[in-house]
C-alpha cells in the first residue's frame, strides 16, 4: 500500500518538473529565488544573465550545451556545464553560521550575529540527519545539557547549566508549554512533536523579562514551519528503529510513521496538516517475563496550521494534539485456582494546545504582536488487572490518579523603532487551573499578569538592551526582575557580549498544593511559598576566524536564592512540606568551534560546569563547587555528487558528583561518566526519496555505576543509573513531493 | 483511480466488519471459568465458612450447586449440623451475581452434636449445565468434625484492610484459621511470662521515651520540648536516636523501649508515649505478681491508676490507654504468625531509624520458629520432612519479616514486589512443620494489604 503511494507520486512528480532548469537548496530542496545564472552557450558563444523565480528559469533548448555559473549571496557559487533542460541544480548554503535568523528573545527576527543574547540553534536538518525520534536525543548532544532517566515513568529529567529542568521554560513558537508532571515537576520533552520542528533555539540564562516565570536556567523555543515556497508539499516519513537488539515488525522496537501535507491556497493563505504515530515497544533488557525494563510507549500526534499573510498583517492559528499511553506490564501471576493474570498500569497523557498569533505592521516603525493560546493537559494513571486467558482488562478498584492543567495565555507586545533604537512594551497573562487526586481537594487557580518594558539601543559599536518586568500573581508576591545585556563589536570579526539578568521560578502547583499522606509519608504542599529568584551573569566572546569558522568562549555564574526544598517539621504532628530555604549556585565556561571546510562541517565544544555544594557551608574543608566536564563533536561530511552525507554525533558526559553525608561524614559520591556516539548516513535517491541509516549509541551504553546514596526508597538499589537501552539501528525513509 | 479507491474502501470496510464480527464472537466464546473450593479440607468449629473461589470474576449472574454427603452425621439445627444457606435434598445452591469472585456458605454445629470420634462430611461442586463454568482440581472439600484437625495444606488471603493496612491478622496454620483485629485498638502488651516486661504496639507505631522523673504528677508539657520533632516514625534524622524509643523487631524482651519494669513503683520512670498522633504520660511498675499502670494526658492532673494481671493462656495482657484491658491476640497456642504493619529499625547513614513497614510478618513467641529456604537450594515442591530436619530454625520474631517482598522505589517509583525466590518453613508449638510460600503481595485486583500464601504440612 505504502509502496503504491510512492510509485504514484513519483510518476506525478516527474511529469511536473519537466522542461525547466530548477535551482534548489541542497538540504531543503526548496527553490532559490534571486539567484543570478550566467549562461554561455558552447554552441553559439551567446551569453545571458537570468534571475530565478520560484527557483526556476525558462530557456529554449538552442542554448545547449551551455556553461552556467550560479551566484547567490547566501550560497556557495557553482560552475557547471549543462546538456539538457530538465535539470536540477542544487546549491550549498554558504558556510557562514552567523547569518542565521533567530527569534527567541528578539524584538523581531534578526541574525545570530546581531543578537545581544547568545542563541544556539538546532535546525531540522540536524534533527533529521541524527534520525532523532524525540527532543532528548537531539539536546543530549549539546553542551551544558544533561538528562537523567526516570525508568518508572519513562521520562527524562533535564539539566541546563547544572540547574534542574523545572527552571527551564519550554516554548512552542514562543508560547509556554503546559503540563508539568511527575516527581521532577517539569515538562516532559518527549511529549513534544519532533516532526513539526523547523528548528530549536536555545538561550541559556534567565529570560525573565520577556518570558516571565521559570525562564531561569534558560529557554528552549521550538519553532515550527509556517510557510513554504511550494504550492503543494507532501512529506511521508517512515522511521524504524531497534531498541537495543529488540525489534519485530509490529511490536518491539520503534515504529514511527508520519505524514505532512502543506499547501499554499493562494498568495495569502497557507494550510498545513500533519500527524502520525510514535510507537516505542519498550525495552526488555535483563528483565524476564512480561515485565519490561523500559515501558512501552505509544504516542498519537496531530497538528495543523493555517496562516494568512499580507503586507501589513500576518496571522496564524496552530493546533497541536498529543495522546500518549505508557503501559507498565506486570509479571504474569499463576495461582492454582485463578486464571493467569497480571497487574498492569497505564499512564495516559493528553495535551491539546491551540494558539493564535498575529503581527500588525502599523507603520514602518511600529509593530504589534499578539498571541493567545489555550492548553488542556491531562494525565491519568490507571492500574488494572489483565486476565491473560480472556485478555479482559478490569479496573475493578478505585486507585486511579488523575491530574489536569488548563491554561489560557496571552502575550501582547508593541515595538517602536526610533532611528537605530528599538523599544518594546509588553504584557502577558496566564490563567491556570489545575486539579487532581494527588493535589489537595478542589480546583486550583494560579493567575498572573506581567508587564515588561525593554529597549535596544545602538550607540556606536555598543548595543545595550536594558529591560524590566513586573509580575502580579494571585498566589504569591513577586519582585521586579530587571536585566541588562550589552554587546560590543571590536570589529566585524570579534564581538563581546555581557549580560546580567534576574530570573524567577514560580512555585509549581504541585509544590503549592501537593498532598501525599500514608503510613510513612505526610507531605503536603505549601500555599505560602514564594518564588525562587536567581541572579545570572554571563558573557561570551565570539570570534569569526574565517567566514566559515567561528569560535566562541562563554562563561556563566548563576545564583538561586529561596530555593524550594522539602522541610522536616519541628513538631511531630506537623506534616512535611515545601519551603523556601536553600541557596544554590552553578558556574562554568564553554568553548565552542563551528567550522565549515569544503564538504565538512564540524562543531566541537568543551564545557566545564560546577555545581554548588551545600555541605561546604558546614564543612570548611569541602570545595564550594564540584566541576564536571563535557565534550561534544558533531560532524557532517557531504558527498553531493552521490547525494550522500555522513554524520557523527559524539558527546562525553563527565561524572556527576556531589558531596553527601555518609554516617555524618561528607563523601564525594558520583554517577560515572560515559561516552555517546551516533553514526548516520543519508542518501538521496532522485529528488523525492531520502534514506537515512544510522547506528545509535555505538558504544552500547545501558547504565553506568552510581554510588549516590538513596533514601529508604533507594532508586538505585543495584548501584547503577540507567542511561539508554544499548546499541540500536535505524532506517528512515523520507518521501518528499513538491508541486510548484 | 476512483474505482480503485472505492474498491479499496469497500474491501477495508469488509475487513473491519470481519474483525468486528470475530471480536464479538470472541466475546461470546469466553472459555468457562473454573470453580474450586479454596481448600480441600477444613476443620469445623462452632461455625465455619467454606469458600468457593472463581478463577475470574463471573461475567453474568448464575448459581453454584453443591452435592452434600453427610456420612454418619444428621442434618438439622437440632441434630448434628446444618448449613447456611440450608441444604435441600442434599444440595446447596449458592447464587452469584456478575462481578463476584467467590461465594461461600457456612457449616454450623447443631444442638444435638455429640461425637465420640472424628466424623467427616463432604461437599462436591457440580458442573454448570450451561457450560459457563467448570469444576477444577478442588472439586471436593472434606469438613472434619473433631479436636484433632490438622490442615495438611491450605491457601489463605490476609485481610489487611486495604492499602493502609489497619488490621492485624493472626493466623493459625493447622486450623486454617485467621483472626482479625483493629491495630489501633491497643497500646501495650504486659508480658505473661516470669519476667516483668511491657511491649509496645509496634503495628500501630507506638513509641515510648523515658523521662528522668518518677513522679507522674510532676510531668508537664514543659518536659517534652523538642519531643515532637524527635518522636517520629519514620524518623529520617538518625541523630535523634529515636530507635531507642521503640521495641526491637526481633521480639527480644531485653530490647524493649520500656526496659525492665521497676519492682518498686517509686523507682519507676515516667515515659512519654506517642500513639496515633496523641501523647500520654505513663508509669508502669511491678505490683506483686501483677503490673500497676498510671497514665494521663500530657497536661492532665487526672491520673488513672489500674492493675494489669498476667494470664498464662496468653503471651501478653493487652492494654489500651483509651479502653483499659482489651482482648487482642488469640490464646498463645492458637496462632502461629501475625501479618500487618510493624515498626522496624532501618539503617540510614549507618544508624538505625524507626521506620514503618507494611506487609510485615512476625512469629508467635510461644514455641513457633521458622527458617528461610531459597528455591535455588531446594524447590518448594520437593521440600520434605528430611530437609526440614537439617534446617536451623530461629525464634526471632522477624525471621520472615518483610523478606518475602522487595522494598518499593518510593512515590512514583516501582512498587514493592513479591520475592518468589524463597519460601519459609514454620514449626508450630505442636511440632507441626509447614512449608509456606507467598503467592501474592496484593489482591487479585492490585490492592495492597491482601496478600496470599499457600502452605503444606511437611511433618507432624
Boltz contact constraints between the chains, C-beta under 6 A:
constraints:
  - contact:
      token1: [A, 152]
      token2: [B, 413]
      max_distance: 6.0
  - contact:
      token1: [A, 152]
      token2: [B, 414]
      max_distance: 6.0
  - contact:
      token1: [A, 183]
      token2: [B, 412]
      max_distance: 6.0
  - contact:
      token1: [A, 335]
      token2: [B, 439]
      max_distance: 6.0
  - contact:
      token1: [A, 337]
      token2: [B, 36]
      max_distance: 6.0
  - contact:
      token1: [A, 337]
      token2: [B, 53]
      max_distance: 6.0
  - contact:
      token1: [A, 338]
      token2: [B, 55]
      max_distance: 6.0
  - contact:
      token1: [A, 339]
      token2: [B, 55]
      max_distance: 6.0
  - contact:
      token1: [A, 339]
      token2: [B, 56]
      max_distance: 6.0
  - contact:
      token1: [A, 343]
      token2: [B, 446]
      max_distance: 6.0
  - contact:
      token1: [A, 383]
      token2: [B, 446]
      max_distance: 6.0
  - contact:
      token1: [A, 385]
      token2: [B, 445]
      max_distance: 6.0
  - contact:
      token1: [A, 387]
      token2: [B, 56]
      max_distance: 6.0
  - contact:
      token1: [A, 390]
      token2: [B, 30]
      max_distance: 6.0
  - contact:
      token1: [A, 396]
      token2: [B, 445]
      max_distance: 6.0
  - contact:
      token1: [A, 397]
      token2: [B, 445]
      max_distance: 6.0
  - contact:
      token1: [A, 397]
      token2: [B, 447]
      max_distance: 6.0
  - contact:
      token1: [A, 519]
      token2: [B, 356]
      max_distance: 6.0
  - contact:
      token1: [A, 520]
      token2: [B, 234]
      max_distance: 6.0
  - contact:
      token1: [A, 520]
      token2: [B, 356]
      max_distance: 6.0
  - contact:
      token1: [A, 570]
      token2: [B, 229]
      max_distance: 6.0
  - contact:
      token1: [A, 571]
      token2: [B, 228]
      max_distance: 6.0
  - contact:
      token1: [A, 571]
      token2: [B, 229]
      max_distance: 6.0
  - contact:
      token1: [A, 572]
      token2: [B, 228]
      max_distance: 6.0
  - contact:
      token1: [A, 572]
      token2: [B, 231]
      max_distance: 6.0
  - contact:
      token1: [A, 572]
      token2: [B, 232]
      max_distance: 6.0
  - contact:
      token1: [A, 663]
      token2: [B, 349]
      max_distance: 6.0
  - contact:
      token1: [A, 663]
      token2: [B, 350]
      max_distance: 6.0
  - contact:
      token1: [A, 713]
      token2: [B, 409]
      max_distance: 6.0
  - contact:
      token1: [A, 713]
      token2: [B, 410]
      max_distance: 6.0
  - contact:
      token1: [A, 715]
      token2: [B, 409]
      max_distance: 6.0
